[in-house]
Amino acid sequence: MAPVAPALAPYVASVTAYDVDLREPGVHRGLPGTTLTFVLPVGAPLDVGWQGRPGSRERRWSTVSGLHAHPAEIHHDGTQTGIQLALTMAGARALFGMPAAELAGELLELADVAPALRHLPEQLAACAPERRERRVQEVLLRRLAEVGAPGPRAEVGQALARLTRDDMVQDVADDVGYSRRHLGNLVREECGLTPRDVRRLGRFELSRTQIGRRPLSVVAHACGYADQAHLTRDWVELAGCPPTTWLREEFPFLQDHRGADEPG
């Protein structure tokens, strides 16, 4: 993971170069979260679609996906190379000139979202591997200066930040001075999801960082779930599998007992 340029930091949560050998063809789960996903594959297009929606599957040289409450499936031949960025909701406005709501639940290419950036995959392919992350950030810095799109209202940004930390919707509405209904409308207009779903994704995202390190009952309590069963239900709905299944798929060298109290 490369350091993000200070000017990009409010809009790009992370920039990660990946070059992995998975030994055999398979399917990787693309899990939902509180950031938008921007992938630039190198060497071969990304073969991705929403789980359970075969018509959404395409091979793309760039993929931009908005917030979503269901998993994606990335089909691969055993190797994957490229750059993946996590964009904040403010990043959608700053880099693409549109609210994140316009991208919610979508799998799009750069030509659909930001035609001015459509040549970035070709530019990346021509770069030496060690320069790819820098090249992407250089292009996005120029784009930031060109777009200059205003961010969401300060109170909406504040509300979104608090919701991703699992604060109660009513408490957030009271603090920013809106009714619960009005806050819900503003949040949907900005990111395409309800405040409840934003809270849910924040909780899920936090649990993902802890699963495999502590027992599931401990993770559930630490992340704001009612109990382990609640955590497992959310994982089945959001990831398409229980957390123990995801752990086995992503980290097959780990023993199940490190991350689970009982079968997933």
Order of alpha helices (4+ residues) and beta strands (2+ residues): beta-beta-beta-beta-beta-beta-beta-beta-alpha-beta-alpha-alpha-alpha-alpha-alpha-alpha-alpha-alpha-alpha-alpha
